[in-house]
Amino acid sequence: MGRKLLTEHINVEGINTFEVYRKHGGYRSVEKALKTMTPDEVVEEVKKSGLRGRGGAGFPAGMKWSFLAKPEGVPRYLVCNADESEPGTFKDRQLMTKLPHLLIEGMITGSYALGARTSYIYIRGELLYVLRILEKAIAEAYAAGFLGENILGSGYSLDLHVHPGGGAYICGEETALLESLEGKRGNPRNKPPFPAVQGLYARPTVVNNVETIAAVPVIVNEGGDEYAKIGIGKSTGTKLISACGHLNKPGIYEIELGLPVEEFIYSDEYCGGIWKGRDLKAVVAGGSSVPILPKELILKTAAGENRLMTYESLSDGGFVTGTMLGSGGFIAMDETTCIVKNTWNFSRFYHHESCGQCSPCREGTGWMEKVLHRLEHGHGSMHDIDLLVSVAKQIEGNTICPLGEAAAWPVAAAVRHFRHEFEWHVTNPKEASAPGAVYRGAAVLA
C-alpha cells in the first residue's frame, strides 16, 4: 500500500483522545505555524502542496484561501463542511469519529492562516453521535490551551464551534450551508458575491471539506513541496476513498493519487475484486452525482490507457467516455445490477433533496423520477428514453447550485452507456419488471 498521511494512526487505541493524539505527534502544525510562520506563509505552503478540495469539486485549496478578502477590522471565518450527504460517501464521518483531533488541529492551523478568530464545523444532523465526539475533543483542546485566548502565548485566539444541520443534502453546497448556519432555510445563494467576499454573516469566509482541512497539518509539518511529491501531476497527495457495492472488501482506503483503478478494485491490498466471483458491470467513481461508467471505460480510457485514480485520468474523455473523482464515493456494481433500477433510485434521492428554489431542478428531478419509474415498472416507451436525455439537458447549467447537474449527469450517463438496457425494459416490460430480473445481453438473470 502507499503512504498513509491521514490514517497512519487511526487504529491506535485511544487516538480519539487528546493525550494519545498528542503523543503521536498531534498539534505539531499548530506549534510550528504559530511560533515560526506568518499566516501568509501557511497559505503559501498549502498552495505549493497542490492540495485540491476533497469534497467533490477538486478546486485548489491554497488558491481558494488566497481569494479571501481581508478588509481591515472585519472578521473572517473558516467553516468546515462536515455535512457528508453524497450517496456512496462515508469517509468524513470516519475521520471525525476516529481522529477528531486531526480535524481540530487542521481547523486551528487553517484559521490562523486565514486570520479567523471564530470558526465552525457544520455537521450533518443525523450524525449526532459524531457531534458528541467532536465536542469532547474540542473541550480537551481548550483545556490544553490549543483553543481559546492567546493560544500557546502567541497572541492568536480562536473559538471553535460545532453546529448540527437539519439533514438536508442541499446544505452540502457551501452557500446553502452558510444560510443554514445563520439560522435560515438552506437555500443556495446566487454568486457573485462569493463566500470569500461575503460569506457567513456577509463576512469573508472559506468553506472547506473535512478531509481537505485534515490534510493541512500534514502539509505544514512536512512542507508543501514534500506533499506535492506524492501523487501524479496536479493530483497530489493522498485521497480517502469510500469503497462500497459489490466488492469483496468494501471500506475506506487512503490511496496515493495515481493508483490504477484496476489495481484498486482487484488487488488484495485494496478491494479484493468483485464478490462471489462475478463480473464487474459498472462503477460510479465519485459519489452518486458523477457519471456512471461501464467496465471497459472505468478500467481503460477510450484511448486504451490505464485509468488512474486521479482527477485528470478519471475525467479523460469528458462526460462522453469519462467521469469524475468527486468525493471519492466509489460504488462498484456487478453483473446482477439493473442499471435502470439503480438510476431510478438515484433520481428518487435527488428529487427528494432538491430545495425547490430553481424551476429546472424542482420540476426536472420530478420528471426524471417519474419517467424512470415508468421504465423500471414496465410502463415506459422509447420516447421516454429520449425524454430523459432532454430533461437532463434542460436542467444542466440552468440552476443556482450544482444539485441540478448532480441529478442530471447520472441519468444522461446511464442512458449514454446502457441505452440497450433501457430499450429492453421497453420491449420486454413483463420480464423487466419481474422481481430480481436483470438485463444481460439477450439473457435475463433472475
N, C-alpha and C positions, 0 to 999 in steps of 0.2 A: 504494500500500500504506500501511497505518497505521504508527504509530511502532514501532520495534524497541527494546525495553528490555533484553532479554536477549541478543539475537543480533546487535546492531548491528556488532560487530567480529568475528563468528565466522569470516569468511573472510580475516581479516588473517593474513598469513604469520607463523608463529611465535607466534601468540596463546596457544598452549598452554604457553609458557614464561613464567617469572616476569618476565623482563626486558621482553619485549614487552607483556605484560599490564599491567605497571606503567606503561609509557609511555603506554598508552591509558586511564589513569585508574584502574587496578586498585588495590584495597586502600584507597581513599579513605574508604570507610564504616568501616573498622576504625580509621583515624586519627581520624575525626570522632567515632565512638562512644566510644572510649577516652579521648580528650582533652577532649571538650566535652559529653558526655552521661552521665547516670546510666543504669544498666540499666533502670530503670522508664521512663525517657524513650524508650529504644529500643522497648520493648514498646508504649508509647503510640503511637508513630509507626506501627508495624505495625497496631495496632488502627484508627487513623484511615485507613489506606490501604484498608481493606476487603478486603485480600488473603484469598482463600479457598484452602483446601488444593487443590493441583493434582494430587494423586494419585488423585482419584476422588470422595471424599466431599464436597468443597467446603465443609468447615466453616471458619469464620473463623479464620485463623491467629493473629491477635492475641488473640482470646478464648481460644483453646487455650493460648497462652503464659501468659495471666493466671490460668489454673486451676492452674498448677504450685504444688505445696505447697513451702513454704520453711522447714522446721523448722531450728532453729539447730544448726549443727555437722554437718549431714547432707549428704553430697554429692548433687549433681543432675547429670543427663545430658541432652545433646541428641543424638539419634540420627537420622541421615539414612537414610530408606528408599530405597535405590537398587536394590531387588530388583524391577526393572521386568519384570513377567511377564505382564501383561494382553495377550492376543492382539490385534493391531492397534495396539499402542502401542510406540513406539520413540524417543520424544523425549528421555528422560533420558540414554540412552547417548550420544546426540549431544552433549548439553551436557557430559557428563563427558569425552568424547573430545576435543572441540574447545575447550572452555572450563573446564578443570579448576580453574583458579584462581578462577573466579567462584563455584563451589560452595564452595571452601575459604574464600574471603572471607565468604560467607554463613554458613558454619559458625562462623567466629571471631566475627563480629558477633552472631549469634544466641546463641552460647554465653555471650558476655559479658552479653547481656540477661537470660539465664536464670540466671546465676550458676553455670554448669557449668565445671568445671576439667578434665574429661576428656570427650571426645565421640567418636562413632563414625559411620563411613559403612559401612552394611551393603549390600554389593553382590551382585548375582546371580552365582552361582558360574560360570556359563558365560562371563561377561564378564571373564575373567582379563586379557585384553589391556587393558581399561579400568582394571582394578585397578592394573596396572603404570604407566599414565599418571598415575593419582591419586597413587600412592606417590612418583613422581618429583616431582610438583608439590608435594606435602606436604614433601618433603625441601628443595625450593627455598624454601618458605615458612619453614621452620625456620632455614635458613641466612641468610635475610634479616631474621630477628628478629620475624616475624609469628606464629610459634608457639613454644612453649616457655615458659621462665621470664621474667617481668617484660616482657611484650610492649610495645615502644616506651617503656619506662620508666614504664609506667602502674601497675605493681604487680599487674596482672592476668596470670595464667598459664593456658595451655591446652595440653593434649596431644591430638592428633587421630590416630585410628587407622582403617585400612580393614580390614574383615572380610568375607571371601567366604562366601556361603551355600552350600548344597548343591544349589541348583537346584530348590527346591520352590516352586510358586506360592503355597501357603498362607502362606509366610513374607513375603508382601506384606502380610498382615494384621499390624497393629502388635504385638499381644501374642505371636503366633507368632514374629515376628521377634525379639522380646526373648528368648523361650525359646531360640531358635537361637543368638542372640548369647551367651547364658550357657552354651552347650555342650550343651543338651538337644535332644530331638526337637522339631521346630517345630509344636507343637500350640497352638492359640489358648487363651487363659485366659478363665475366667469373669470378668465385670465386673459390679459393682464387686468389688475396688478397681480404679480406673482407673490407667493408667500415670502420670498426673500426681501421683498419691499414692504408688503402689507400682508402679514400672516395672522398669527394669533393676536387678538385684540388690536388688529391693524398695525402691529409692530413687526419689524423684520424677524423672520422665522425660518429655520431649517427643519425639515421633516425627513428623518431617515429611518430605514428599517432596522429591526433588532440585529440581524446578522451583520449589517453594514457597520453599526455602532460597535458591535462586539469585536470587529476586526481592528478598530482604532488602537487599542492598547498594544497589539502585536506590531503594528506599523511604527508606533512611536518608540517602542522598545528596541526593535530590530533595525529600524530605518526604512524609509520609503524605497530606496534603491534595492535593498535586500528583498523586500516583499515583492517588488516588481520582477525579480529573477525567477519567481515561481509562476508557472503558467506559460501561456504562449501569446505573443503579440500583445494586443490590447485586452486580452482576457488574462489578467494577472491574479496571483494568489490562489486561495482555495475556495471551494464553494460547497455549502451543505446541500445535499440532495435528499428530498423526501421520496423514497422509492416505495411504490405500492402496486397493487394489482396482482397479476398472475405471475409472481416471482417466487422462486424457492426461498429467497432470503430478503423479504421486504424490510425496510428500516431506514434509518437516517445515516447517510455516509458523507464524510468530509473528503472530497476529492481534490486533487490538483487539477486546475483547469487545463484542458488539453488531453485528458484521458479519452481514448476511443470509446464511442458509445457501445460498440460490440463487446469490448472488454468489460465495461461497466455492467452490462446485462448478463454476460455468460461466465465471467471469471469467478472462481471460488472466493477470491478476496472481496468481491462485492456481492452482486445479487444472485449469483449461482445458477443462472439460467431460468428457463420457464418451467413452472411447476408441472408435475405429472408427466413430464417428457413431451409435452405438447409443443406445437409450433407457435412462434410469435406472429401475431397478425398486425398489430399496430401499436403505436406509442404516442402518448401525449407527454411531451418532454418538459414542459414548464408550468404545469398547472392547467386547469380546465379551460382557461381563456386563450390558450395558444392553439394554432392549427395542429390537427392530428396528422400523423404520417404513417403510411403503411410500412411494413417490414423492410422492403427493399430501399426505401428512401430514408429511413432512420439509421440504417447501418452504413449506407453509402450515399454520397451526394449524387445528383443527376449526372455529374461528370465522372463518376466511378471512384472518387476518392473516399477514403475512410472518413466517416462522420465523427467529429470530435465533440466532446462536452465543452464547448466554448460558445461565447456569444456569436462569433463570426461564422463558425462552421455550421452550427445549427440553423442559422438564418441564410446559409448559402442557397441560392436559387430563389430567394424571395418567398412569397407565400405560394408560388406555383409548385415548387418542389422542396421548400424548406419550412422551418418553423421558428421557434424562439426558445431560448434557455429560460426566460421568465423568472419565476420564483423558485425554480428547481423542483416543482411538483411532478415527479416522473411516474407516470401511470402506464404500466405495461398490460397489454390485452392479448390473450391467446386466441387460438382459432375458434373457440366456442363463443366468442364475444359477438353480439349483434350490434353492429355499428349504428343502425337506425335507432335501436332502443337506447343505446348509450348517448347518442346525440340528443334524443328527446329528453333524457334525464338531465343533461347539462342545461338544455333550454328551459326546462321547468325551474331550475335554480335561478337562472338569470332573469326570467320573467318575475319570479317572486321577489328578487332582490333589487330590481330597478326602483329608483326613488320616485320615478314618475314625473320628474321635472321637465324632461325633454320628450316631445311627442314621438319622434322616431324611435326612441328606445322604449318608451312606455307602451306604445302600440305595436311596434315591431317585434319585441320579445314575445308578446302575447300571440301575435300571428304565427311566429315560428313554432311556438309550443303547440298550438292547435293543429298546424299542418303536420308536424312530426307525430303528433298523437294519431292523426288520421292514417298516416302511412304505417305506423307501427301496429295499429289495430285493424288493418285490413280494409280501410275505407278511403284510401288515397288514390290519386290519379297521377298520370305522367306530368300533367300540368303543375301538380303540387311540387314536384321536384324542382322545376324551373322557378316556381313561385318562391321557394325557399331562398334560392340564389338571388332573386330580385329583391326580396325584402332585406336580406343581409347587406346588399349593396346600398340600399337606401338608408340603412342605419349608419353604416360606416362613414365616419368623417362629419356627421351631422348632429353630434351631441356635445354637451359641455364637457363631459368627462369620458374616460375610456371604457366605461362599462358597456356602452353600445357596441364598441368594437369587440370587447370580450365576449359578448353574446353572439356577434355575427361571425367572427373568424372561425370558431369551431364548426359551425353549421356549413359555411361555404367550403371549408377544407374537407369535411366528411363527404359532401356531395362530389367534390372535385376528384377525390381519390377512390371513393367507393360508390360511384353512381350506379354501377351494376347491381349492387345490393339494394339500393333504394328502388330501382326498377323491378327487381324480383319481388319486393314487398307489394308492388302494384299488380304485377301479372300473376302472382300466386298468393292472394290475400288470405286464403284459408290456411295454407301451410305456414305462411309468415307469422300469422297471429297466434299460432298454436304455442302453448307454454313450452319454453325451452328450445324452440326451433331457431336455428341459425343458418344463414346462407353461407355455403362454401362451394363456389363454382356452380355446378349443376346439381349438387347434392344438398341435402338438408341434414344437419346434425340435430339430434334430439337429446 
